[in-house]
Amino acid sequence: MPKPGPRNLITDVPGLKVGCVEDEAVRTGVTVVLCPEAWTAAVDVRGGGPAVRETDTLRPENSFSKAHAICFSGGSVFGLGAADGVASALSNRDVGLRITAGTPAIPIVPAACLHDLSNGGDKAWGLTPPYRALGMKAVEAAGEDFPLGPVGAGRGAMAGLRPGGLGSASLDLGDGLIVAALVAANPVGSAYMADGETFWAWPFEIDGEFGGRRPGDMPPAVEPLPDDSKLGARLAAGANTTLALVATTADLSTAEAQRMAMMAHDGMARAVRPCHTPFDGDVVFALASGARPLGDDPMRSVLRTRIGSAAADCLARAMARAVYESNKGR
């Protein structure tokens, strides 16, 4: 049976490192995922109000659909500056494309941001939003172990009427095939069922990773969106967003990685209700290291299906872990 990797984090895919930093005064943060070299990358955007950078670079028809890092941030459009900091820090390490000898290395850093501008932190930053500096610090902080909950890009996140946060999960499918997910959960929808305690993702939980709660008796149907008077300003286009990354050891092409991202969106929909609304900017990136060859025989499509299904399961679990870790003890 598939089981989580040793960390139950996206860094169970060998080679990945994750850095998380926060600005407590602003109540925001940045999370960066670093590849040891450019990995095959793709993206699938389903939400109605995304804030993104370099997503078109990853389209399969373009000349370099790979990434040296993926950056998630709070701050809405201002948070896109975090990727500038990540790119500068990586270029300073000589990581990136070299078009002409003697010129700076050019890192490809696709990025996406969530909206946390209404969480009460000090946003009076004038002409100097903190995100570029946070991006550089996140690169320095990157490692194989990292915390979950109200950290990094999930520092100021909400999930419905509860705190959101950063979550991760992995699956070891055997024979060197590993799939994992990372998510900064900030959806307008709720991760909880009608009882307010059981996660929608409960059927996919492994080893009590988000509390082990199981549903009891409850109404057969519930209103999918809470009272709008409680959500307030969050019921506006782009006022929310869930940012996710799924990764695998498989040798996927860009088109195959995009299919993995598309399938992974189903995991988001299993974990949050409602999902992919006009108020969200939901984005799923995908990375493939290529360490595990899939071959060219008919079994390749079977393995790709297993990978996409596992990515969806990992993302559902990561969503629940994000909310669980941010709400423990409340």
C-alpha positions in Angstrom: 0.0 0.0 0.0 1.3 3.5 -0.7 2.5 5.3 2.4 3.9 8.8 3.1 7.6 9.4 2.7 9.8 9.7 5.7 9.0 13.4 6.3 5.5 13.5 4.8 6.5 16.7 3.1 7.2 17.7 -0.5 10.9 17.4 0.2 10.4 13.6 0.2 10.9 14.2 -3.6 14.8 14.1 -3.5 16.4 17.4 -4.4 13.7 19.8 -3.4 14.3 22.3 -0.6 11.7 24.6 0.9 12.3 27.9 2.7 9.6 29.8 4.7 9.9 33.3 6.2 7.4 35.7 7.8 7.0 39.4 8.6 5.1 39.4 11.8 4.3 43.1 11.7 2.7 42.8 8.3 1.2 39.3 9.0 2.4 37.9 5.8 5.1 35.6 4.4 6.9 33.9 1.6 7.5 30.2 0.7 10.0 29.2 -1.9 10.7 25.7 -3.4 14.2 25.3 -4.9 15.2 22.7 -7.4 18.9 21.6 -7.6 18.8 22.4 -11.3 16.0 23.3 -13.7 13.2 20.7 -13.5 10.3 20.1 -15.9 7.5 22.4 -14.8 3.9 23.1 -15.7 0.9 25.0 -14.2 -2.9 24.9 -14.3 -5.0 27.9 -13.2 -8.6 27.3 -12.2 -9.5 30.2 -9.9 -11.2 33.4 -11.1 -8.7 35.9 -9.7 -5.1 34.7 -9.9 -2.0 36.8 -9.2 0.8 35.0 -11.1 4.2 35.4 -12.8 5.9 33.4 -15.5 3.1 31.0 -15.9 3.1 31.4 -19.7 6.8 30.5 -19.7 5.7 27.0 -18.7 3.4 26.4 -21.6 4.5 23.2 -23.4 4.9 25.0 -26.8 7.5 27.4 -25.4 11.3 26.9 -25.6 12.1 26.5 -21.9 9.3 25.1 -19.8 11.4 24.4 -16.8 11.8 26.1 -13.4 14.7 26.7 -11.0 12.3 27.6 -8.2 8.6 28.1 -7.4 7.6 31.1 -5.2 4.4 31.5 -3.2 3.7 34.7 -1.3 1.1 36.6 0.5 0.5 40.3 -0.4 -1.7 39.9 -3.5 0.0 41.7 -6.5 2.6 43.2 -4.2 3.8 39.7 -3.3 4.9 39.1 -6.8 8.0 41.1 -5.8 9.1 38.0 -3.7 10.0 36.2 -7.0 12.3 39.1 -7.9 14.2 38.5 -4.6 14.3 34.8 -5.2 15.6 35.3 -8.8 18.3 37.8 -7.6 19.4 35.4 -4.8 19.6 32.4 -7.2 21.4 34.4 -9.9 24.0 35.5 -7.2 24.6 31.7 -6.7 25.1 31.3 -10.4 21.8 29.4 -10.8 19.9 29.9 -14.0 20.2 30.1 -17.8 23.3 31.5 -19.4 22.4 33.1 -22.7 25.7 35.0 -23.3 29.1 34.4 -21.6 29.8 37.0 -18.9 26.2 37.9 -18.3 24.2 37.1 -15.1 22.5 33.8 -14.7 18.8 34.0 -15.4 16.7 31.9 -13.0 13.2 30.9 -14.1 11.0 31.5 -11.0 7.3 31.1 -11.6 5.2 32.6 -8.8 1.7 33.0 -7.4 0.3 35.1 -4.6 -2.6 34.9 -2.3 -4.6 37.9 -0.8 -3.9 38.6 2.8 -4.2 42.3 2.8 -7.3 42.4 5.0 -5.9 40.5 8.0 -5.0 43.5 10.1 -1.3 43.6 9.7 0.6 46.8 9.0 0.4 47.3 5.3 1.6 50.9 5.3 4.8 50.0 3.4 4.7 53.0 0.9 7.1 52.4 -2.0 8.9 49.5 -0.3 6.7 46.4 0.1 8.6 43.7 2.1 8.3 40.9 -0.4 11.5 41.2 -2.4 13.6 41.0 0.8 11.4 38.2 2.1 12.1 36.3 -1.1 15.8 36.5 -0.7 15.5 35.4 2.9 13.4 32.4 1.9 16.2 31.2 -0.4 18.7 31.4 2.5 16.2 29.5 4.8 15.6 26.6 2.4 16.1 23.1 3.6 14.6 19.6 3.6 12.6 20.2 6.8 10.1 23.1 7.3 7.1 23.9 9.5 3.4 23.7 8.7 0.6 26.0 9.7 0.6 29.8 9.9 4.1 30.1 8.3 5.6 31.3 5.0 3.0 32.2 2.4 0.3 30.8 4.7 1.1 33.2 7.6 -1.9 35.5 6.9 -4.1 33.0 5.2 -7.7 32.1 6.0 -9.8 29.0 5.0 -13.4 30.0 5.1 -13.9 31.5 8.6 -10.9 29.7 10.1 -7.1 30.3 9.8 -5.6 28.7 6.8 -1.9 28.1 6.4 0.9 26.0 4.8 0.4 22.3 4.4 2.3 19.4 2.8 2.0 15.6 2.2 3.7 12.9 0.3 3.2 9.3 -1.1 5.8 6.7 -1.8 4.3 4.6 -4.6 7.3 2.2 -4.6 10.1 1.5 -7.0 11.5 5.0 -6.8 8.2 6.7 -7.7 7.3 9.5 -5.2 4.6 12.1 -5.4 4.1 15.0 -3.0 2.2 18.3 -2.6 2.7 21.7 -0.9 -0.1 24.2 -0.5 -0.7 27.7 0.9 -4.4 27.4 1.7 -6.4 30.6 1.6 -9.8 29.6 0.1 -13.1 31.3 0.6 -14.6 27.9 1.1 -14.3 25.8 4.2 -12.1 22.8 4.8 -14.6 21.5 7.4 -17.8 19.5 7.1 -21.1 20.7 8.7 -19.9 19.7 12.2 -17.1 22.2 12.1 -14.6 19.5 13.2 -14.3 16.9 10.5 -12.3 17.7 7.4 -13.8 17.1 3.9 -10.5 15.3 3.2 -11.0 12.8 5.9 -11.2 9.7 3.6 -7.6 10.4 2.4 -6.0 10.8 5.8 -3.1 8.6 6.7 -2.0 7.9 10.3 -4.0 10.6 11.9 -2.0 13.4 10.2 -4.8 15.9 10.6 -6.4 14.7 13.8 -8.2 11.5 12.8 -11.7 12.9 13.2 -14.4 10.9 11.4 -17.9 12.2 10.5 -20.9 11.3 12.7 -24.5 12.2 12.2 -25.0 15.4 10.4 -27.4 17.0 7.9 -27.3 15.4 4.5 -26.8 18.7 2.8 -25.5 22.1 3.9 -25.2 25.5 2.4 -21.8 25.5 0.7 -20.9 29.1 1.6 -21.1 30.6 5.1 -23.2 33.7 5.7 -21.8 36.5 3.6 -22.0 38.9 6.5 -19.3 36.9 8.2 -17.0 36.7 5.2 -17.4 40.4 4.4 -14.7 41.8 2.1 -13.5 38.3 1.2 -16.5 37.9 -1.1 -14.7 39.9 -3.9 -12.8 38.6 -6.9 -9.2 37.7 -6.0 -9.7 38.2 -2.3 -8.8 34.6 -1.6 -6.7 31.9 -3.4 -5.1 28.5 -2.8 -1.6 28.1 -4.1 -0.3 24.6 -4.6 2.6 22.7 -6.0 2.7 18.9 -6.8 6.0 17.2 -7.5 7.2 13.8 -8.6 10.4 11.8 -9.3 8.9 10.7 -12.6 10.4 11.7 -16.0 7.4 13.7 -17.2 7.2 15.9 -20.2 5.8 19.4 -19.8 2.5 18.3 -21.2 2.4 15.3 -18.8 3.3 17.5 -15.9 0.5 19.8 -16.8 -1.9 16.8 -16.7 -0.6 16.0 -13.2 -1.4 19.6 -12.2 -4.9 19.3 -13.7 -5.6 16.1 -11.9 -4.3 17.5 -8.7 -6.9 20.2 -8.7 -9.4 17.5 -7.9 -7.7 17.1 -4.5 -8.3 20.7 -3.8 -12.0 20.3 -4.6 -12.2 17.2 -2.3 -10.7 19.2 0.6 -12.6 22.5 0.3 -16.2 23.4 -0.4 -16.9 25.5 -2.5 -13.8 25.5 -4.6 -12.5 27.3 -7.7 -14.9 30.2 -7.1 -14.9 33.6 -8.7 -13.5 34.9 -5.5 -10.4 32.6 -5.6 -7.3 32.5 -7.8 -6.5 28.8 -7.4 -3.2 27.7 -9.0 -1.5 24.3 -9.1 2.1 24.1 -10.3 3.8 20.8 -11.1 7.5 19.8 -11.0 9.1 16.6 -12.2 12.7 15.7 -11.5 13.0 13.0 -14.1 14.9 10.7 -11.8 12.5 7.8 -12.3 12.1 6.8 -16.0 8.6 5.7 -17.0 9.6 4.2 -20.3 7.7 4.4 -23.6 5.5 1.3 -23.5 1.8 1.3 -22.8 2.4 1.1 -19.1 3.5 4.8 -19.2 -0.1 6.0 -19.4 -1.0 3.8 -16.5 1.9 5.2 -14.4 0.9 8.7 -15.4 -2.6 8.0 -14.1 -1.3 6.7 -10.8 0.9 9.8 -10.4 -2.0 12.2 -11.2 -4.3 10.4 -8.8 -1.7 10.3 -6.0 -1.1 14.1 -6.6 -4.7 14.8 -6.0 -4.7 12.7 -2.8 -1.6 14.4 -1.6 -3.1 17.8 -2.3 -6.3 17.0 -0.4 -4.2 15.8 2.6 -1.9 18.9 2.4 -5.0 21.2 2.5 -6.3 19.6 5.6 -2.9 19.5 7.3 -2.5 23.3 6.6 -5.8 24.1 8.3 -5.3 21.5 11.1 -1.9 22.8 12.0 -3.1 26.4 12.1 -6.1 25.6 14.3 -4.7 23.2 16.8 -5.5 24.3 20.3 -8.1 26.9 19.2 
